[in-house]
Amino acid sequence: MTIEQYWNDVTIYYVVFQTHTNLEISKTLVFPTEWSQEKVKTSISNCFNNVKKVIVIEEDAEGLALKL
């Protein structure tokens, strides 16, 4: 058995984005390692409501996510 059978490589990001009401929201988010920062940015804009702009996308750490 190998690690790849049970785990996916992920990258942990610190992100800050601004809403249309000018509220700044900061979150720690996890995405697949193979995703580009542009894909991460697009995902944030599409998957959270009322995102005006993404201010910060900072790669914080690498990790493993259990395959379900």
Gaussian input, Z-matrix of N, CA and C with variables (Angstrom, degrees):
# hf/3-21g

backbone

0 1
 N
 C     1     B1
 C     2     B2     1     A1
 N     3     B3     2     A2     1     D1
 C     4     B4     3     A3     2     D2
 C     5     B5     4     A4     3     D3
 N     6     B6     5     A5     4     D4
 C     7     B7     6     A6     5     D5
 C     8     B8     7     A7     6     D6
 N     9     B9     8     A8     7     D7
 C    10    B10     9     A9     8     D8
 C    11    B11    10    A10     9     D9
 N    12    B12    11    A11    10    D10
 C    13    B13    12    A12    11    D11
 C    14    B14    13    A13    12    D12
 N    15    B15    14    A14    13    D13
 C    16    B16    15    A15    14    D14
 C    17    B17    16    A16    15    D15
 N    18    B18    17    A17    16    D16
 C    19    B19    18    A18    17    D17
 C    20    B20    19    A19    18    D18
 N    21    B21    20    A20    19    D19
 C    22    B22    21    A21    20    D20
 C    23    B23    22    A22    21    D21
 N    24    B24    23    A23    22    D22
 C    25    B25    24    A24    23    D23
 C    26    B26    25    A25    24    D24
 N    27    B27    26    A26    25    D25
 C    28    B28    27    A27    26    D26
 C    29    B29    28    A28    27    D27
 N    30    B30    29    A29    28    D28
 C    31    B31    30    A30    29    D29
 C    32    B32    31    A31    30    D30
 N    33    B33    32    A32    31    D31
 C    34    B34    33    A33    32    D32
 C    35    B35    34    A34    33    D33
 N    36    B36    35    A35    34    D34
 C    37    B37    36    A36    35    D35
 C    38    B38    37    A37    36    D36
 N    39    B39    38    A38    37    D37
 C    40    B40    39    A39    38    D38
 C    41    B41    40    A40    39    D39
 N    42    B42    41    A41    40    D40
 C    43    B43    42    A42    41    D41
 C    44    B44    43    A43    42    D42
 N    45    B45    44    A44    43    D43
 C    46    B46    45    A45    44    D44
 C    47    B47    46    A46    45    D45
 N    48    B48    47    A47    46    D46
 C    49    B49    48    A48    47    D47
 C    50    B50    49    A49    48    D48
 N    51    B51    50    A50    49    D49
 C    52    B52    51    A51    50    D50
 C    53    B53    52    A52    51    D51
 N    54    B54    53    A53    52    D52
 C    55    B55    54    A54    53    D53
 C    56    B56    55    A55    54    D54
 N    57    B57    56    A56    55    D55
 C    58    B58    57    A57    56    D56
 C    59    B59    58    A58    57    D57
 N    60    B60    59    A59    58    D58
 C    61    B61    60    A60    59    D59
 C    62    B62    61    A61    60    D60
 N    63    B63    62    A62    61    D61
 C    64    B64    63    A63    62    D62
 C    65    B65    64    A64    63    D63
 N    66    B66    65    A65    64    D64
 C    67    B67    66    A66    65    D65
 C    68    B68    67    A67    66    D66
 N    69    B69    68    A68    67    D67
 C    70    B70    69    A69    68    D68
 C    71    B71    70    A70    69    D69
 N    72    B72    71    A71    70    D70
 C    73    B73    72    A72    71    D71
 C    74    B74    73    A73    72    D72
 N    75    B75    74    A74    73    D73
 C    76    B76    75    A75    74    D74
 C    77    B77    76    A76    75    D75
 N    78    B78    77    A77    76    D76
 C    79    B79    78    A78    77    D77
 C    80    B80    79    A79    78    D78
 N    81    B81    80    A80    79    D79
 C    82    B82    81    A81    80    D80
 C    83    B83    82    A82    81    D81
 N    84    B84    83    A83    82    D82
 C    85    B85    84    A84    83    D83
 C    86    B86    85    A85    84    D84
 N    87    B87    86    A86    85    D85
 C    88    B88    87    A87    86    D86
 C    89    B89    88    A88    87    D87
 N    90    B90    89    A89    88    D88
 C    91    B91    90    A90    89    D89
 C    92    B92    91    A91    90    D90
 N    93    B93    92    A92    91    D91
 C    94    B94    93    A93    92    D92
 C    95    B95    94    A94    93    D93
 N    96    B96    95    A95    94    D94
 C    97    B97    96    A96    95    D95
 C    98    B98    97    A97    96    D96
 N    99    B99    98    A98    97    D97
 C   100   B100    99    A99    98    D98
 C   101   B101   100   A100    99    D99
 N   102   B102   101   A101   100   D100
 C   103   B103   102   A102   101   D101
 C   104   B104   103   A103   102   D102
 N   105   B105   104   A104   103   D103
 C   106   B106   105   A105   104   D104
 C   107   B107   106   A106   105   D105
 N   108   B108   107   A107   106   D106
 C   109   B109   108   A108   107   D107
 C   110   B110   109   A109   108   D108
 N   111   B111   110   A110   109   D109
 C   112   B112   111   A111   110   D110
 C   113   B113   112   A112   111   D111
 N   114   B114   113   A113   112   D112
 C   115   B115   114   A114   113   D113
 C   116   B116   115   A115   114   D114
 N   117   B117   116   A116   115   D115
 C   118   B118   117   A117   116   D116
 C   119   B119   118   A118   117   D117
 N   120   B120   119   A119   118   D118
 C   121   B121   120   A120   119   D119
 C   122   B122   121   A121   120   D120
 N   123   B123   122   A122   121   D121
 C   124   B124   123   A123   122   D122
 C   125   B125   124   A124   123   D123
 N   126   B126   125   A125   124   D124
 C   127   B127   126   A126   125   D125
 C   128   B128   127   A127   126   D126
 N   129   B129   128   A128   127   D127
 C   130   B130   129   A129   128   D128
 C   131   B131   130   A130   129   D129
 N   132   B132   131   A131   130   D130
 C   133   B133   132   A132   131   D131
 C   134   B134   133   A133   132   D132
 N   135   B135   134   A134   133   D133
 C   136   B136   135   A135   134   D134
 C   137   B137   136   A136   135   D135
 N   138   B138   137   A137   136   D136
 C   139   B139   138   A138   137   D137
 C   140   B140   139   A139   138   D138
 N   141   B141   140   A140   139   D139
 C   142   B142   141   A141   140   D140
 C   143   B143   142   A142   141   D141
 N   144   B144   143   A143   142   D142
 C   145   B145   144   A144   143   D143
 C   146   B146   145   A145   144   D144
 N   147   B147   146   A146   145   D145
 C   148   B148   147   A147   146   D146
 C   149   B149   148   A148   147   D147
 N   150   B150   149   A149   148   D148
 C   151   B151   150   A150   149   D149
 C   152   B152   151   A151   150   D150
 N   153   B153   152   A152   151   D151
 C   154   B154   153   A153   152   D152
 C   155   B155   154   A154   153   D153
 N   156   B156   155   A155   154   D154
 C   157   B157   156   A156   155   D155
 C   158   B158   157   A157   156   D156
 N   159   B159   158   A158   157   D157
 C   160   B160   159   A159   158   D158
 C   161   B161   160   A160   159   D159
 N   162   B162   161   A161   160   D160
 C   163   B163   162   A162   161   D161
 C   164   B164   163   A163   162   D162
 N   165   B165   164   A164   163   D163
 C   166   B166   165   A165   164   D164
 C   167   B167   166   A166   165   D165
 N   168   B168   167   A167   166   D166
 C   169   B169   168   A168   167   D167
 C   170   B170   169   A169   168   D168
 N   171   B171   170   A170   169   D169
 C   172   B172   171   A171   170   D170
 C   173   B173   172   A172   171   D171
 N   174   B174   173   A173   172   D172
 C   175   B175   174   A174   173   D173
 C   176   B176   175   A175   174   D174
 N   177   B177   176   A176   175   D175
 C   178   B178   177   A177   176   D176
 C   179   B179   178   A178   177   D177
 N   180   B180   179   A179   178   D178
 C   181   B181   180   A180   179   D179
 C   182   B182   181   A181   180   D180
 N   183   B183   182   A182   181   D181
 C   184   B184   183   A183   182   D182
 C   185   B185   184   A184   183   D183
 N   186   B186   185   A185   184   D184
 C   187   B187   186   A186   185   D185
 C   188   B188   187   A187   186   D186
 N   189   B189   188   A188   187   D187
 C   190   B190   189   A189   188   D188
 C   191   B191   190   A190   189   D189
 N   192   B192   191   A191   190   D190
 C   193   B193   192   A192   191   D191
 C   194   B194   193   A193   192   D192
 N   195   B195   194   A194   193   D193
 C   196   B196   195   A195   194   D194
 C   197   B197   196   A196   195   D195
 N   198   B198   197   A197   196   D196
 C   199   B199   198   A198   197   D197
 C   200   B200   199   A199   198   D198
 N   201   B201   200   A200   199   D199
 C   202   B202   201   A201   200   D200
 C   203   B203   202   A202   201   D201

   B1=1.4587
   B2=1.5245
   B3=1.3215
   B4=1.4580
   B5=1.5245
   B6=1.3163
   B7=1.4673
   B8=1.5248
   B9=1.3392
   B10=1.4641
   B11=1.5275
   B12=1.3228
   B13=1.4679
   B14=1.5262
   B15=1.3212
   B16=1.4622
   B17=1.5300
   B18=1.3354
   B19=1.4599
   B20=1.5250
   B21=1.3348
   B22=1.4675
   B23=1.5260
   B24=1.3291
   B25=1.4611
   B26=1.5240
   B27=1.3317
   B28=1.4610
   B29=1.5233
   B30=1.3236
   B31=1.4568
   B32=1.5199
   B33=1.3229
   B34=1.4617
   B35=1.5291
   B36=1.3263
   B37=1.4633
   B38=1.5256
   B39=1.3260
   B40=1.4583
   B41=1.5234
   B42=1.3218
   B43=1.4640
   B44=1.5261
   B45=1.3071
   B46=1.4647
   B47=1.5173
   B48=1.3338
   B49=1.4630
   B50=1.5166
   B51=1.3206
   B52=1.4549
   B53=1.5216
   B54=1.3310
   B55=1.4629
   B56=1.5297
   B57=1.3155
   B58=1.4654
   B59=1.5257
   B60=1.3408
   B61=1.4707
   B62=1.5263
   B63=1.3432
   B64=1.4672
   B65=1.5273
   B66=1.3020
   B67=1.4599
   B68=1.5248
   B69=1.3348
   B70=1.4628
   B71=1.5241
   B72=1.3126
   B73=1.4609
   B74=1.5167
   B75=1.3450
   B76=1.4677
   B77=1.5206
   B78=1.3212
   B79=1.4654
   B80=1.5189
   B81=1.3093
   B82=1.4560
   B83=1.5211
   B84=1.3293
   B85=1.4617
   B86=1.5215
   B87=1.3209
   B88=1.4627
   B89=1.5243
   B90=1.3376
   B91=1.4555
   B92=1.5243
   B93=1.3334
   B94=1.4672
   B95=1.5310
   B96=1.3171
   B97=1.4634
   B98=1.5187
   B99=1.3175
   B100=1.4673
   B101=1.5314
   B102=1.3392
   B103=1.4592
   B104=1.5246
   B105=1.3298
   B106=1.4642
   B107=1.5323
   B108=1.3296
   B109=1.4681
   B110=1.5226
   B111=1.3161
   B112=1.4664
   B113=1.5311
   B114=1.3310
   B115=1.4610
   B116=1.5308
   B117=1.3275
   B118=1.4673
   B119=1.5277
   B120=1.3307
   B121=1.4659
   B122=1.5250
   B123=1.3097
   B124=1.4644
   B125=1.5198
   B126=1.3126
   B127=1.4598
   B128=1.5290
   B129=1.3225
   B130=1.4695
   B131=1.5270
   B132=1.3181
   B133=1.4694
   B134=1.5224
   B135=1.3312
   B136=1.4625
   B137=1.5252
   B138=1.3204
   B139=1.4696
   B140=1.5261
   B141=1.3293
   B142=1.4593
   B143=1.5211
   B144=1.3205
   B145=1.4634
   B146=1.5226
   B147=1.3072
   B148=1.4648
   B149=1.5259
   B150=1.3191
   B151=1.4643
   B152=1.5268
   B153=1.3251
   B154=1.4658
   B155=1.5236
   B156=1.3435
   B157=1.4633
   B158=1.5253
   B159=1.3186
   B160=1.4590
   B161=1.5220
   B162=1.3276
   B163=1.4617
   B164=1.5264
   B165=1.3293
   B166=1.4679
   B167=1.5204
   B168=1.3276
   B169=1.4660
   B170=1.5241
   B171=1.3260
   B172=1.4537
   B173=1.5263
   B174=1.3208
   B175=1.4621
   B176=1.5228
   B177=1.3268
   B178=1.4594
   B179=1.5251
   B180=1.3370
   B181=1.4687
   B182=1.5189
   B183=1.3181
   B184=1.4615
   B185=1.5188
   B186=1.3271
   B187=1.4550
   B188=1.5140
   B189=1.3225
   B190=1.4568
   B191=1.5167
   B192=1.3244
   B193=1.4607
   B194=1.5221
   B195=1.3123
   B196=1.4552
   B197=1.5219
   B198=1.3155
   B199=1.4652
   B200=1.5206
   B201=1.3153
   B202=1.4681
   B203=1.5031
   A1=109.81
   A2=114.63
   A3=120.01
   A4=110.42
   A5=114.79
   A6=120.43
   A7=110.50
   A8=116.59
   A9=121.40
   A10=113.04
   A11=117.37
   A12=119.91
   A13=111.96
   A14=117.17
   A15=121.09
   A16=114.87
   A17=116.62
   A18=119.76
   A19=112.34
   A20=116.16
   A21=123.59
   A22=108.56
   A23=116.89
   A24=121.27
   A25=109.08
   A26=116.37
   A27=121.57
   A28=109.76
   A29=114.81
   A30=121.68
   A31=107.47
   A32=115.52
   A33=122.01
   A34=107.79
   A35=115.55
   A36=121.81
   A37=110.61
   A38=115.24
   A39=122.38
   A40=105.26
   A41=117.11
   A42=120.42
   A43=110.76
   A44=114.70
   A45=122.21
   A46=106.46
   A47=115.64
   A48=119.08
   A49=109.70
   A50=114.84
   A51=122.17
   A52=109.40
   A53=115.55
   A54=120.55
   A55=109.85
   A56=115.85
   A57=121.03
   A58=112.01
   A59=116.92
   A60=120.59
   A61=110.86
   A62=116.80
   A63=124.94
   A64=114.37
   A65=117.09
   A66=121.75
   A67=108.25
   A68=117.09
   A69=120.62
   A70=109.18
   A71=115.48
   A72=121.93
   A73=108.23
   A74=116.28
   A75=120.63
   A76=108.55
   A77=115.55
   A78=122.02
   A79=110.11
   A80=115.35
   A81=122.58
   A82=105.79
   A83=116.65
   A84=121.60
   A85=110.32
   A86=115.94
   A87=122.29
   A88=109.06
   A89=115.41
   A90=121.95
   A91=109.70
   A92=117.22
   A93=119.73
   A94=110.59
   A95=116.20
   A96=121.78
   A97=112.57
   A98=117.57
   A99=119.88
   A100=113.50
   A101=118.57
   A102=120.79
   A103=110.49
   A104=116.66
   A105=121.73
   A106=109.13
   A107=115.73
   A108=118.81
   A109=111.14
   A110=117.11
   A111=120.14
   A112=110.71
   A113=117.13
   A114=120.82
   A115=110.61
   A116=116.91
   A117=121.08
   A118=109.27
   A119=116.85
   A120=121.73
   A121=111.23
   A122=116.81
   A123=121.45
   A124=110.94
   A125=116.65
   A126=121.24
   A127=111.40
   A128=116.71
   A129=120.68
   A130=109.70
   A131=116.79
   A132=121.26
   A133=112.12
   A134=116.99
   A135=120.95
   A136=114.30
   A137=117.72
   A138=120.42
   A139=114.50
   A140=117.74
   A141=121.46
   A142=107.38
   A143=116.31
   A144=120.83
   A145=111.67
   A146=115.94
   A147=123.69
   A148=114.93
   A149=118.32
   A150=120.64
   A151=109.06
   A152=115.54
   A153=121.66
   A154=109.74
   A155=116.07
   A156=119.86
   A157=110.37
   A158=114.69
   A159=121.78
   A160=106.39
   A161=116.31
   A162=121.43
   A163=111.47
   A164=116.81
   A165=121.83
   A166=109.77
   A167=116.24
   A168=122.63
   A169=104.98
   A170=115.47
   A171=120.84
   A172=109.83
   A173=116.29
   A174=120.53
   A175=108.04
   A176=116.58
   A177=121.40
   A178=112.54
   A179=117.00
   A180=120.41
   A181=109.56
   A182=114.76
   A183=121.32
   A184=107.63
   A185=116.17
   A186=119.16
   A187=111.68
   A188=114.37
   A189=122.39
   A190=108.51
   A191=116.47
   A192=122.29
   A193=108.18
   A194=115.97
   A195=121.52
   A196=110.50
   A197=117.05
   A198=121.04
   A199=108.17
   A200=116.57
   A201=120.73
   A202=111.20
   D1=141.59
   D2=179.62
   D3=-118.38
   D4=163.05
   D5=178.57
   D6=-57.48
   D7=-38.34
   D8=-176.66
   D9=-62.18
   D10=-21.19
   D11=178.80
   D12=-70.67
   D13=-28.53
   D14=-173.42
   D15=-117.77
   D16=-13.45
   D17=-172.58
   D18=-132.15
   D19=147.10
   D20=172.22
   D21=-110.68
   D22=140.42
   D23=174.46
   D24=-73.92
   D25=135.11
   D26=178.88
   D27=-134.30
   D28=158.49
   D29=172.78
   D30=-117.20
   D31=135.82
   D32=-179.02
   D33=-102.16
   D34=126.63
   D35=-176.55
   D36=-116.93
   D37=145.84
   D38=166.48
   D39=-98.97
   D40=123.83
   D41=-178.14
   D42=-128.53
   D43=149.21
   D44=173.34
   D45=-131.57
   D46=130.72
   D47=175.54
   D48=-136.87
   D49=158.53
   D50=-177.82
   D51=-111.05
   D52=137.46
   D53=178.12
   D54=-89.28
   D55=171.92
   D56=178.58
   D57=-66.33
   D58=-17.77
   D59=175.56
   D60=-94.47
   D61=14.15
   D62=177.43
   D63=66.59
   D64=20.87
   D65=173.24
   D66=-82.57
   D67=131.00
   D68=176.46
   D69=-95.63
   D70=127.95
   D71=-178.89
   D72=-118.08
   D73=130.91
   D74=176.69
   D75=-116.23
   D76=137.90
   D77=-177.31
   D78=-144.66
   D79=155.99
   D80=167.74
   D81=-103.11
   D82=122.02
   D83=-175.37
   D84=-126.38
   D85=152.29
   D86=-177.94
   D87=-117.95
   D88=130.14
   D89=179.09
   D90=-133.81
   D91=157.83
   D92=175.83
   D93=-57.62
   D94=141.02
   D95=-177.75
   D96=-57.40
   D97=-34.08
   D98=-175.64
   D99=-75.43
   D100=-6.78
   D101=178.99
   D102=-74.44
   D103=139.26
   D104=174.81
   D105=-78.91
   D106=163.97
   D107=176.80
   D108=-63.53
   D109=-31.19
   D110=177.66
   D111=-65.40
   D112=-40.18
   D113=178.17
   D114=-67.93
   D115=-37.51
   D116=176.16
   D117=-62.03
   D118=-46.33
   D119=179.59
   D120=-59.95
   D121=-44.86
   D122=178.47
   D123=-62.26
   D124=-41.95
   D125=179.55
   D126=-62.64
   D127=-42.36
   D128=178.15
   D129=-61.38
   D130=-46.72
   D131=-179.31
   D132=-62.41
   D133=-36.08
   D134=-176.72
   D135=-85.95
   D136=-25.93
   D137=-171.15
   D138=-103.13
   D139=-8.81
   D140=172.65
   D141=-111.77
   D142=148.41
   D143=-179.56
   D144=-79.09
   D145=145.05
   D146=169.88
   D147=60.31
   D148=34.47
   D149=178.71
   D150=-77.89
   D151=118.96
   D152=177.05
   D153=-83.57
   D154=-48.18
   D155=176.98
   D156=-160.35
   D157=151.82
   D158=175.16
   D159=-92.26
   D160=124.26
   D161=-174.54
   D162=-94.91
   D163=-43.92
   D164=-176.37
   D165=-133.99
   D166=133.88
   D167=167.19
   D168=-132.84
   D169=105.67
   D170=-174.95
   D171=-120.62
   D172=121.61
   D173=178.01
   D174=-69.56
   D175=121.69
   D176=-173.35
   D177=-101.90
   D178=-45.18
   D179=-176.14
   D180=-163.10
   D181=168.78
   D182=172.12
   D183=-109.38
   D184=153.60
   D185=-178.68
   D186=-155.76
   D187=-174.18
   D188=177.01
   D189=-125.01
   D190=138.23
   D191=176.54
   D192=-117.75
   D193=131.36
   D194=-179.59
   D195=-63.76
   D196=132.04
   D197=174.88
   D198=-73.67
   D199=132.16
   D200=-179.92
   D201=-105.28

